[in-house]
Amino acid sequence: MTHSDFQIDPQAFWQVLEPAGTFERAPRGGHKGFFPAELPDGRQLGLPIRVLSGGERALASLIVNQASFAVSDALAKALAEKASAFRPDVVIGLPTLGLTLASQVARALGHSRYVPLSTSRKFWYEEERSVPLRSVTSPDQQKRLYVDPRMLPLIEGRRVLLVDDVISTGSSILAGLKLLKLCDIEPVAIGAAMLQTSRWREALSAEVEGIADRVVGVFETPALVPTPEGGWLPEV
């Protein structure tokens, strides 16, 4: 089956990993409906194409808590394999979607637990250990990011891996870095299932020197631009 006659129903995205070579990387006329991301072992995952405001650019989308268990397990295993080079002692997850991936990555690394950050303030949380948080997928929702003070003994002085589902502009990861800095913690690495373009590199580098070189992702996706045939191809 060729890329042009392969269809993915909206509810079926993120459910199946296809064998290597199932989809063309640069089909004639561009990608239509979905973009094939490629895992380290060559398997491909069809991601829906989301057209940005103005219609001149688009991005591939991943909602990891809607993925099948088979897909989320594969993403977590691949990320754990890459992150293991940094020998993390503990995994910290960013809300909301990063929590799903972080827990699975911690299990894949052989850890007995992970530490979730939160946007829901419990009465015993400390306001001085919180920072503003804004997600690229929910730009109008201003939240605050908290760490449960009871979890601090688990992460202080440890080799920390900070995990989110997708890194795009870097805003969520940047909030996580700022919060951990308030706790005198610098992650040994940052992990994500998808690195969406490279816009995040400059923002992270400005916050922590060298941290952008310690970011690992299962796969990368580019910004997409329209073709005359109504498809989408990576921006040059």
Disulfide bonds with the S-S distance in Angstrom:
none
